[in-house]
């Protein structure tokens, strides 16, 4: 099991299953949402994810049609995103998880739009798009 939360501690959650499809996303939307060179995301089954406190302080932003990013309205920490096309899963921002994560990143995605000042310095596969379960 994994536990985590936002910067101010108002939002807390737990994950009772595995984290799949861990990727570093370099798309411009993720860069802006994270304020960094890329976002570190993983997919969790909706049935394995639950808020233990603070769900009421989440606010959402529909960044793409059908996809909403949720973050703490107090401290701004991005927590999860949900896509109506995939109601059985949530995308978790790995930086909010406080437990040691046993699953490992699988790839860098949307590398064609990465920040020009960023250098990818590992040997993970790099893709122009996102195709889960390659």
LUMGUFI-415647 format. One record per residue (C-alpha): z negated, y negated, x; residue in three letters. Coordinates in nm, 2 decimals. Each point is the difference from the previous one (the first is absolute). Layout:
BEGIN
R_Z_Y_X_ala $
...
% end
This chain:
BEGIN
R_0.00_0.00_0.00_unk $
R_0.07_-0.35_0.11_unk $
R_-0.18_-0.32_-0.10_unk $
R_0.10_-0.36_0.05_unk $
R_-0.01_-0.35_-0.14_unk $
R_0.10_-0.36_0.04_unk $
R_-0.12_-0.26_0.26_unk $
R_-0.27_-0.15_-0.21_unk $
R_-0.13_0.33_-0.14_unk $
R_0.06_-0.08_-0.37_unk $
R_0.26_0.28_-0.04_unk $
R_-0.08_0.36_0.10_unk $
R_0.20_0.31_-0.04_unk $
R_0.01_0.37_0.09_unk $
R_0.28_0.25_0.06_unk $
R_-0.06_0.36_-0.07_unk $
R_0.33_0.14_0.13_unk $
R_0.25_-0.03_0.27_unk $
R_0.19_-0.31_0.10_unk $
R_0.37_0.07_0.02_unk $
R_0.31_-0.18_0.13_unk $
R_-0.19_-0.23_0.24_unk $
R_0.25_-0.26_0.12_unk $
R_0.01_-0.33_0.18_unk $
R_0.21_-0.23_-0.23_unk $
R_0.18_-0.29_0.17_unk $
R_0.16_-0.14_-0.32_unk $
R_-0.04_-0.38_-0.05_unk $
R_-0.21_0.06_-0.32_unk $
R_-0.25_0.21_0.18_unk $
R_-0.01_-0.23_0.30_unk $
R_-0.08_-0.29_-0.23_unk $
R_-0.25_0.19_-0.21_unk $
R_-0.19_0.11_0.32_unk $
R_0.05_-0.31_0.20_unk $
R_0.10_0.22_0.29_unk $
R_0.29_0.18_0.17_unk $
R_-0.01_0.29_-0.24_unk $
R_-0.21_0.18_-0.26_unk $
R_-0.16_0.34_0.05_unk $
R_0.03_0.18_-0.33_unk $
R_-0.06_0.35_-0.13_unk $
R_0.05_0.17_-0.34_unk $
R_-0.29_0.15_-0.19_unk $
R_0.01_0.20_-0.33_unk $
R_-0.13_-0.22_-0.28_unk $
R_-0.24_0.28_-0.10_unk $
R_-0.15_-0.01_0.35_unk $
R_-0.06_-0.38_0.01_unk $
R_-0.28_-0.18_-0.18_unk $
R_-0.17_-0.33_0.02_unk $
R_-0.38_0.03_0.04_unk $
R_-0.07_-0.37_-0.05_unk $
R_0.18_-0.33_-0.03_unk $
R_0.31_0.11_-0.19_unk $
R_-0.05_-0.30_-0.23_unk $
R_0.04_-0.25_0.29_unk $
R_0.35_0.13_0.09_unk $
R_0.29_-0.21_-0.08_unk $
R_0.36_0.10_0.02_unk $
R_0.34_-0.13_0.10_unk $
R_0.33_0.16_-0.11_unk $
R_0.19_-0.02_0.33_unk $
R_0.29_0.20_-0.12_unk $
R_0.10_0.09_-0.36_unk $
R_-0.24_0.28_-0.10_unk $
R_-0.21_-0.02_0.32_unk $
R_-0.33_-0.18_0.00_unk $
R_-0.22_-0.07_0.31_unk $
R_-0.37_-0.02_-0.07_unk $
R_-0.24_-0.20_0.21_unk $
R_-0.36_-0.13_-0.01_unk $
R_0.00_-0.35_-0.16_unk $
R_-0.30_-0.10_0.20_unk $
R_0.11_0.08_0.36_unk $
R_0.37_0.08_-0.05_unk $
R_-0.01_0.35_0.15_unk $
R_0.30_0.20_-0.11_unk $
R_-0.12_0.34_-0.14_unk $
R_0.27_0.20_-0.18_unk $
R_0.34_-0.04_-0.16_unk $
R_0.12_0.19_-0.30_unk $
R_0.36_0.06_-0.12_unk $
R_0.07_0.08_-0.36_unk $
R_0.28_0.24_0.12_unk $
R_-0.27_0.21_0.17_unk $
R_-0.31_-0.01_-0.23_unk $
R_-0.14_0.31_0.17_unk $
R_-0.07_-0.18_0.33_unk $
R_-0.14_-0.31_0.16_unk $
R_0.10_-0.16_0.34_unk $
R_-0.32_-0.07_0.19_unk $
R_-0.02_-0.26_0.29_unk $
R_-0.15_0.21_0.28_unk $
R_-0.19_-0.29_0.15_unk $
R_-0.24_0.00_-0.29_unk $
R_-0.11_0.36_0.06_unk $
R_-0.32_0.03_0.19_unk $
R_-0.01_0.37_0.06_unk $
R_0.18_0.17_0.29_unk $
R_0.35_0.09_-0.12_unk $
R_0.12_0.35_0.09_unk $
R_0.36_-0.04_-0.11_unk $
R_0.23_-0.18_0.24_unk $
R_0.29_-0.26_-0.04_unk $
R_0.34_0.16_-0.04_unk $
R_0.24_-0.29_0.05_unk $
R_0.09_-0.37_0.02_unk $
R_0.20_-0.11_-0.30_unk $
R_0.22_-0.30_-0.07_unk $
R_0.03_-0.06_0.37_unk $
R_0.32_-0.21_-0.05_unk $
R_-0.21_-0.28_-0.15_unk $
R_-0.29_0.02_0.24_unk $
R_-0.14_-0.32_0.16_unk $
R_0.22_-0.10_0.30_unk $
R_-0.32_-0.05_0.21_unk $
R_-0.13_0.35_-0.07_unk $
R_0.07_0.30_0.22_unk $
R_-0.03_0.36_-0.12_unk $
R_-0.17_0.17_0.29_unk $
R_-0.05_0.36_-0.12_unk $
R_0.23_0.30_-0.04_unk $
R_-0.02_0.03_-0.38_unk $
R_0.34_0.02_-0.18_unk $
R_0.14_-0.33_-0.12_unk $
R_0.19_-0.05_-0.32_unk $
R_0.19_-0.28_-0.16_unk $
R_-0.13_0.10_-0.35_unk $
R_-0.28_0.20_-0.15_unk $
R_0.07_0.36_-0.09_unk $
R_-0.32_0.19_-0.06_unk $
R_-0.03_0.36_0.12_unk $
R_0.29_-0.02_0.25_unk $
% end
